[in-house]
Each structure stands twice: as structure tokens, then as C-alpha cells.
Amino acid sequence: MSDEGEMLRPEVRGRMQRAAGRRPRDEGRAADRRGNTVRWVAHVDMDAFFAAIEERDNPSLRGKPLVIGGPKGSRGVVTTCNYEARKYGVHAGMSLTEAGRRCPHAAFLRTFGRKYTWVSLELMALLRRFSPTVEPYSIDEAFLDATGCLHLWGGAAAFGEAIRAEIRRELRLTASVGLGPSKTIAKIASGLNKPDGLTVIEPGTVRERLAPLPVEAIPGVGPTTRKLLA
């Protein structure tokens, strides 16, 4: 057996072996009206990644506003912050001085890049257990080609839940997962139920699911582009 096979947990390897002889019509491998296999893409987006790692490693920080980027009042900007700090209007890119004004009781930590990079490498290795095609999009998010993988878990929702559960179990972190027929739709989906959420947009429901959303839900559309499009 290959090294990759040895990395799989016994129950996962068993599912893969049992599924090896299944036909393409098995559950989870959707097809359109012409019988063509429908493409499925998953987008995994970690929740407040840097801050979550610090909370994991130092439980005394949990439940309190936390800002990553440097000491309070120092020069520089917020790299990220947890959801408690975001309630006070703190966000990535804001100056640390302004963050200190908005949330003076928050904990401020400098960025520990090497630690976050190591956890990111662990995350990507974990995701490759679910799909042979994993495309890192940033240090805390990635796309997975799930087209031929869903039937191993019984469908899109079960596939997404399995990823979230494994991240929680092994890395002790949370992630939001979106699944859809393209990268853009999967990325939009992962942002609809953050943090720690799962959203599946079926290929046949894309128009009705996306139509009510604001245009800034499209990745890359910010305030300036929103005004231009309007």
C-alpha cells in the first residue's frame, strides 16, 4: 500500500475500498439531464485563523476580544481579529491605534508567522485526504475538486461535514465550508454561514440562491467596485 494509503484512517480507507467498485450512478455523484457528471468544488475557509490558533494555544484568551498584529497603540495594522473584537468594529487592515480606541479592553498579540504557516501546512495535508486535487488559495483557505469524491461520503453535505469534523478533531479549529459547481460559487457559499458553517448550493439552484444576495457577495467586489456596478 502507498504512503498516502497509510495516512488514511482505517474507516476512511475502508469507505474508499468499498466504493472502488461502485458505478458512476452512485449517490453523491450528481448528473445533469444528459447524464454528464456535474462538477463539484468545495471551498474551505478557516474562521479567524490566526486568532483561533492563539485561542487554541492559550485558552485564557477564549471569549475575549483578540487582535493580532502587534501591541496596542503600536505602529502597524490589524492582521486579523476574532469575532468578539469584530463586534466593536475592528477589522483587518485597520490601524492598531484605531483598534485600541474601538476596543481598549482587547488582547493585542504580535503575528507569529511561522506558527501559522505550520498549521496551514497541517491543514492542507488534512484536506488532501478528502480530494487528490487541493488548491491552496491563501494561508487559511483552499479549493478542493470534489467531483469524484462525494459518493465516498454519501453526498455534498456529508462531505462538507466530514471535512469540518476532521479539522475540529485534529487541529482543534473551526472552518466554514461551501460547495457548489464552480470555485466562485463555492467561495460565496462558504461565506454565507460563517463562522463554523456549511452551505451547499446545488447546481440547479444557483440562480435562485444567488439572486437575493448583494453584489459584494462576489469575491473581489469591494465598496469601490460595488459603486461602479451600481
C-alpha positions in Angstrom: 0.0 0.0 0.0 1.2 3.5 -0.8 2.3 6.0 1.8 -0.8 8.0 1.1 -2.9 5.0 1.9 -1.2 4.5 5.2 -2.1 8.1 6.1 -5.8 7.4 5.9 -7.7 6.4 9.0 -9.0 2.8 8.7 -12.7 3.8 8.4 -11.9 6.3 5.6 -9.7 3.8 3.8 -12.5 1.2 4.1 -15.0 3.5 2.6 -12.7 4.2 -0.3 -12.1 0.5 -0.9 -15.8 -0.4 -0.7 -16.6 2.5 -3.2 -14.0 1.4 -5.7 -16.3 -0.9 -7.5 -19.4 1.4 -7.5 -20.9 2.7 -10.7 -21.0 6.3 -11.6 -24.7 6.5 -10.8 -24.0 6.1 -7.0 -25.3 8.7 -4.7 -23.2 11.9 -4.4 -22.1 11.9 -8.0 -24.8 14.1 -9.5 -25.5 14.1 -13.2 -27.4 16.6 -15.4 -30.3 15.7 -17.6 -27.9 14.4 -20.3 -26.2 12.1 -17.9 -23.0 14.1 -17.7 -21.2 14.2 -14.3 -21.8 17.6 -12.6 -18.6 19.3 -11.3 -18.4 19.9 -7.6 -16.0 22.3 -5.9 -15.5 22.7 -2.2 -14.1 25.8 -0.6 -12.7 25.5 2.9 -12.2 28.8 4.8 -10.8 28.8 8.3 -12.5 31.0 10.9 -10.4 34.0 12.1 -7.4 31.7 11.5 -4.6 33.4 13.4 -6.7 34.5 16.3 -8.3 31.0 16.5 -4.8 29.4 16.8 -3.9 31.7 19.6 -7.1 30.9 21.4 -6.5 27.2 21.0 -2.9 27.5 22.3 -3.9 29.9 25.2 -7.4 29.0 26.5 -7.4 32.1 28.7 -8.0 34.2 25.6 -11.2 32.5 24.6 -14.4 34.5 24.8 -12.5 37.8 24.9 -11.7 40.3 22.1 -8.4 39.4 20.5 -6.4 41.4 17.9 -3.5 40.0 16.0 -0.9 42.4 14.5 1.1 43.9 17.3 0.9 45.7 20.7 -1.9 48.1 21.3 -1.1 51.6 20.1 1.9 50.5 18.1 2.5 51.4 14.5 1.1 48.9 12.1 -2.3 47.4 11.2 -4.6 44.6 12.3 -3.7 41.3 10.6 -6.8 39.7 11.8 -9.1 39.6 14.9 -11.5 37.2 16.5 -15.3 37.6 16.2 -15.6 39.2 19.6 -13.3 42.0 18.5 -15.3 42.4 15.3 -18.4 43.3 17.3 -16.6 46.5 18.2 -15.9 47.4 14.5 -12.3 46.1 14.5 -11.3 44.5 11.2 -8.2 43.5 9.2 -6.3 46.4 7.8 -7.3 48.9 10.5 -4.5 50.7 12.3 -3.7 49.2 15.7 -4.2 52.6 17.2 -7.8 52.8 15.9 -8.4 49.2 17.0 -7.2 50.2 20.5 -9.7 53.1 20.5 -12.6 51.0 19.5 -11.8 48.1 21.8 -9.5 49.1 24.5 -10.0 46.0 26.6 -9.0 43.6 23.8 -5.9 41.5 24.0 -3.2 42.5 21.4 -0.7 40.0 20.1 2.0 40.2 17.5 1.8 38.0 14.5 3.6 34.6 14.8 4.0 33.8 11.1 6.0 30.6 11.4 3.4 29.0 13.7 0.5 30.0 11.4 2.4 28.6 8.4 3.0 25.3 10.1 -0.7 24.9 11.0 -1.6 25.8 7.4 0.6 23.0 6.1 -1.1 20.6 8.5 -4.5 21.9 7.2 -3.5 21.3 3.5 -2.3 17.8 4.3 -5.5 17.0 6.0 -7.6 18.3 3.0 -5.7 16.0 0.7 -7.2 13.1 2.5 -10.6 14.2 1.0 -9.5 15.0 -2.5 -6.4 14.4 -4.6 -6.8 17.9 -6.0 -6.3 20.6 -3.4 -5.6 24.2 -4.5 -4.4 26.5 -1.6 -5.9 29.9 -2.1 -4.3 31.6 0.8 -2.7 30.5 4.1 -6.1 29.7 5.6 -8.3 28.7 2.7 -8.3 26.2 -0.2 -10.4 24.8 -3.0 -11.0 21.0 -3.4 -12.1 19.3 -6.6 -14.9 17.2 -5.1 -16.5 15.9 -8.3 -15.4 12.3 -7.9 -15.3 12.2 -4.1 -18.8 12.9 -2.9 -20.0 9.4 -3.3 -17.5 8.2 -0.7 -19.3 10.2 2.0 -22.9 10.0 0.6 -23.3 13.4 -0.8 -22.2 17.0 -0.7 -23.5 17.9 2.7 -21.9 14.8 4.3 -18.6 15.5 2.5 -18.5 19.1 3.9 -19.5 18.0 7.4 -16.7 15.3 7.3 -14.1 18.0 6.5 -15.3 20.3 9.2 -15.4 17.5 11.8 -11.9 16.3 10.9 -10.5 19.9 11.2 -12.2 20.3 14.5 -10.9 16.9 15.8 -7.3 17.1 14.5 -6.5 20.8 14.5 -8.9 21.9 17.2 -10.1 24.7 15.0 -13.2 25.6 13.1 -13.8 26.1 9.4 -16.6 27.2 7.2 -17.2 25.1 4.1 -19.1 25.9 0.9 -19.8 23.5 -2.0 -21.1 24.4 -5.5 -20.5 23.8 -9.2 -17.6 26.3 -9.5 -14.9 28.0 -7.4 -16.7 31.3 -7.3 -20.0 29.7 -6.1 -18.2 27.5 -3.6 -16.4 30.6 -2.2 -19.6 32.6 -2.0 -21.2 29.6 -0.2 -18.5 29.3 2.4 -19.1 32.9 3.4 -22.9 32.6 3.9 -22.8 30.8 7.3 -19.6 32.0 9.0 -18.3 31.1 11.4 -18.3 27.3 11.6 -20.9 26.8 9.0 -21.7 24.7 5.9 -23.5 25.8 2.8 -24.3 23.6 -0.2 -25.5 25.3 -3.4 -26.8 22.7 -5.8 -26.1 23.2 -9.5 -29.7 23.6 -10.3 -30.4 26.2 -7.7 -27.5 28.6 -8.3 -29.7 31.4 -9.8 -32.3 31.4 -7.1 -29.8 31.1 -4.3 -27.5 33.9 -5.5 -30.1 36.3 -6.9 -31.1 37.8 -3.5 -27.5 38.4 -2.4 -25.8 41.8 -2.6 -23.3 42.2 -5.4 -20.4 42.4 -2.8 -21.0 38.7 -2.1 -19.0 38.1 -5.3 -15.3 37.6 -4.3 -13.2 40.6 -5.1 -16.1 43.1 -5.2 -15.5 45.8 -2.6 -17.1 49.2 -1.9 -15.5 50.9 -5.0 -16.4 48.1 -7.4 -19.9 47.9 -5.9 -20.5 51.6 -6.7 -19.2 51.1 -10.2 -21.5 48.1 -10.8 -24.5 50.0 -9.3 
